[in-house]
């Protein structure tokens, strides 16, 4: 079974930008969602994937991801996905042996910025960068699938 262990945080300030890469544009949408799982299509730069993820509100979730043709991904996002689409730029920042993904949202979720770190185990220790704020791993509002139904600009 494929498992994702991820912790999610808000940011305290913009000092993370000093160590970030150039970022990559991401466009994603959800084809289906239930109490058990969601099915997402994501285009990141010139690559596309379909992803199935358990709907568990926890730092550990089942996740399966497979590459798909870019043209088909665009077609699915344009014709089959729920709106609004999730639009964001993802930056990578390396800090104390971990790669942090910083998502700067645009579109309907403009103004939202979150940092995520993937871990190898639930109890893996990691160093918190100074630019991190409150942990929101257990707050469903910050899950991308929830941002489609309740965009940040309406909070």
Beta strands, then each sheet from edge to edge (+ up, - down):
strand 1: 3-11
strand 2: 24-33
strand 3: 37-44
strand 4: 47-54
strand 5: 60-67
strand 6: 86-95
strand 7: 98-106
strand 8: 113-118
strand 9: 132-135
sheet 1: 9+ 1- 5+ 4- 3+ 2- 6+ 7- 8+
end
